Amino acid sequence: MINVAIVGAKGYAGEELIKILLKHSGVKITSLSGRMDGKPKHICEMYPYLKGNLDMFCEDIDEKKIVENADIIFTALPHMVSMEIVSKFISLGKKVIDLSADFRLKNPDIYEKWYGVKHVNPGLLEKAVYGLPELYRKKIKKAKLIANPGCYPTSIILGCYPAIKEKIAKKKEIIIDSKSGYSGGGREFAKNYKEPNCYAYQIGGIHRHIPEIEQELKCQITFIPHIIPQERGMLSTIYLQLKKDIFPRGLPAVALEDVVAVYKKYYENEPFVRIVETAMTKNVVNTNYCDIAINIDGKTNNLIITSAIDNLVKGAAGQAVQNMNIMFGIDEKEGLI
Ligand SMILES: NC(=O)c1ccc[n+]([C@@H]2O[C@H](COP(=O)([O-])OP(=O)(O)OC[C@H]3O[C@@H](n4cnc5c(N)ncnc54)[C@H](OP(=O)(O)O)[C@@H]3O)[C@@H](O)[C@H]2O)c1
């Protein structure tokens, strides 16, 4: 049995971790903690649907106590809070999967530029492994600290990677239009969201997921996030320019079947990436799948990828559990299918 602690159990991602880990046959949850202000609460008081399934209290965060009974610690806290706590857990010799953005960027100057504070542990940035199994499985196996990817970056990187890596598409002028359910903003945001409403936000190259995506894809992007009137689920529409020039009379330079074949080959052994005709949130919500659909606009010579995930599962807690499974050498799908 792997003994697991969840820090940040009151939040959306923490709750999702509990749900997934309860279905995992190789795990025992040994500690649940969060900002409790000295008033521990039974987890079933917080999440009544868990009654009969988990008899534990969510307590204040006490690093020493958490470490005593855990083989691995999931931290589901806001960025800037996480980097302090994670550093302590690592110094106490524990494996950590951090769901915040604090260890995703390799360059501390870029972290400071985007987050407005100096990183408290820049040395750990190099050691942290970016936890996207489809790209970094080998490194994840040996990692002590996983920087679990952001939700938008997961849908976008998985959607773009084969086209860029195989040089099907240009590395520049990539436009990405992503839509997220309102749980993507965390509990406070969700509480204040008034349905139905759909809007773009942080327009103009200012969203903090941009450096993470650019770091992994090694190219420049225009990224416009949107909020959509559903609680969970995310769809990214990605416009990439095909490398080959357009044929006369508007015929696409590249055959769609050829691009689909490249994507299928690329992800053939990936348990959680599916190449589909139409990517839609309905088919991935409450699952760890990333559904990718491929189209070509022959008139503009654009490759158009749509990529759907559940922001709280493949975009957060599910991917974190997938990473844990890889780190401990157990079936990657355990607890997730
Ligand atoms: N939501 C998503 O779709 C998603 C996807 C990928 C990654 N993430 C990342 O995962 C992390 C958690 O996200 P979330 O959506 O679960 O957020 P959330 O619902 O807002 O939960 C965050 C939790 O952190 C606690 N917290 C805030 N400041 C704290 C502090 N100083 N000390 C201790 N605890 C503190 C909050 O406590 P209170 O309850 O007392 O406020 C809350 O329970 C974030 O870094 C987020 O960026 C989220």
The ligand as an SDF file (V2000), in Angstrom:
LIG
                    3D

 48 52  0  0  0  0  0  0  0  0999 V2000
   -9.2090   24.0160  -10.6890 N   0  0  0  0  0  0  0  0  0  0  0  0
   -8.5580   23.4940  -11.7090 C   0  0  0  0  0  0  0  0  0  0  0  0
   -9.1380   23.1620  -12.7460 O   0  0  0  0  0  0  0  0  0  0  0  0
   -7.0700   23.3070  -11.6320 C   0  0  0  0  0  0  0  0  0  0  0  0
   -6.4340   22.6320  -12.6830 C   0  0  0  0  0  0  0  0  0  0  0  0
   -5.0480   22.4470  -12.6350 C   0  0  0  0  0  0  0  0  0  0  0  0
   -4.3270   22.9460  -11.5770 C   0  0  0  0  0  0  0  0  0  0  0  0
   -4.9670   23.6190  -10.5860 N   0  0  0  0  0  0  0  0  0  0  0  0
   -4.1330   24.1410   -9.4980 C   0  0  0  0  0  0  0  0  0  0  0  0
   -4.3360   23.3540   -8.3400 O   0  0  0  0  0  0  0  0  0  0  0  0
   -4.2240   24.1630   -7.1710 C   0  0  0  0  0  0  0  0  0  0  0  0
   -5.5230   24.0570   -6.3840 C   0  0  0  0  0  0  0  0  0  0  0  0
   -6.5590   24.5160   -7.2320 O   0  0  0  0  0  0  0  0  0  0  0  0
   -8.0960   24.4390   -6.8470 P   0  0  0  0  0  0  0  0  0  0  0  0
   -8.8650   24.6620   -8.0730 O   0  0  0  0  0  0  0  0  0  0  0  0
   -8.3500   23.2430   -6.0160 O   0  0  0  0  0  0  0  0  0  0  0  0
   -8.2130   25.7360   -5.9390 O   0  0  0  0  0  0  0  0  0  0  0  0
   -9.2670   26.0550   -4.7840 P   0  0  0  0  0  0  0  0  0  0  0  0
  -10.5310   25.3290   -5.0340 O   0  0  0  0  0  0  0  0  0  0  0  0
   -9.2850   27.5380   -4.7230 O   0  0  0  0  0  0  0  0  0  0  0  0
   -8.5580   25.4650   -3.4970 O   0  0  0  0  0  0  0  0  0  0  0  0
   -7.3710   25.9540   -3.0060 C   0  0  0  0  0  0  0  0  0  0  0  0
   -7.2510   25.5770   -1.5590 C   0  0  0  0  0  0  0  0  0  0  0  0
   -6.0330   26.1370   -1.0320 O   0  0  0  0  0  0  0  0  0  0  0  0
   -6.3040   26.6920    0.2270 C   0  0  0  0  0  0  0  0  0  0  0  0
   -5.3950   27.7850    0.5700 N   0  0  0  0  0  0  0  0  0  0  0  0
   -5.3590   29.0350    0.0570 C   0  0  0  0  0  0  0  0  0  0  0  0
   -4.3740   29.7630    0.6270 N   0  0  0  0  0  0  0  0  0  0  0  0
   -3.8000   28.9510    1.5530 C   0  0  0  0  0  0  0  0  0  0  0  0
   -2.7460   29.1160    2.4610 C   0  0  0  0  0  0  0  0  0  0  0  0
   -2.0860   30.2690    2.5680 N   0  0  0  0  0  0  0  0  0  0  0  0
   -2.4180   28.0680    3.2580 N   0  0  0  0  0  0  0  0  0  0  0  0
   -3.0820   26.9040    3.1650 C   0  0  0  0  0  0  0  0  0  0  0  0
   -4.1000   26.6860    2.3090 N   0  0  0  0  0  0  0  0  0  0  0  0
   -4.4490   27.6920    1.5150 C   0  0  0  0  0  0  0  0  0  0  0  0
   -7.7210   27.1900    0.1450 C   0  0  0  0  0  0  0  0  0  0  0  0
   -8.2170   27.2500    1.4540 O   0  0  0  0  0  0  0  0  0  0  0  0
   -9.6060   27.9400    1.8340 P   0  0  0  0  0  0  0  0  0  0  0  0
  -10.6190   26.8890    1.4840 O   0  0  0  0  0  0  0  0  0  0  0  0
   -9.4810   28.2060    3.2830 O   0  0  0  0  0  0  0  0  0  0  0  0
   -9.7030   29.1750    0.9980 O   0  0  0  0  0  0  0  0  0  0  0  0
   -8.3990   26.1280   -0.7400 C   0  0  0  0  0  0  0  0  0  0  0  0
   -8.9490   25.0980    0.0220 O   0  0  0  0  0  0  0  0  0  0  0  0
   -3.9490   25.5920   -7.6660 C   0  0  0  0  0  0  0  0  0  0  0  0
   -2.5820   25.8580   -7.6450 O   0  0  0  0  0  0  0  0  0  0  0  0
   -4.4670   25.5570   -9.0980 C   0  0  0  0  0  0  0  0  0  0  0  0
   -3.8340   26.4920   -9.9340 O   0  0  0  0  0  0  0  0  0  0  0  0
   -6.3160   23.7870  -10.5650 C   0  0  0  0  0  0  0  0  0  0  0  0
  1  2  1  0
  2  3  2  0
  2  4  1  0
  4  5  1  0
  4 48  2  0
  5  6  2  0
  6  7  1  0
  7  8  2  0
  8  9  1  0
  8 48  1  0
  9 10  1  0
  9 46  1  0
 10 11  1  0
 11 12  1  0
 11 44  1  0
 12 13  1  0
 13 14  1  0
 14 15  2  0
 14 16  1  0
 14 17  1  0
 17 18  1  0
 18 19  2  0
 18 20  1  0
 18 21  1  0
 21 22  1  0
 22 23  1  0
 23 24  1  0
 23 42  1  0
 24 25  1  0
 25 26  1  0
 25 36  1  0
 26 27  1  0
 26 35  1  0
 27 28  2  0
 28 29  1  0
 29 30  1  0
 29 35  2  0
 30 31  1  0
 30 32  2  0
 32 33  1  0
 33 34  2  0
 34 35  1  0
 36 37  1  0
 36 42  1  0
 37 38  1  0
 38 39  2  0
 38 40  1  0
 38 41  1  0
 42 43  1  0
 44 45  1  0
 44 46  1  0
 46 47  1  0
M  CHG  2   8   1  16  -1
M  END
$$$$
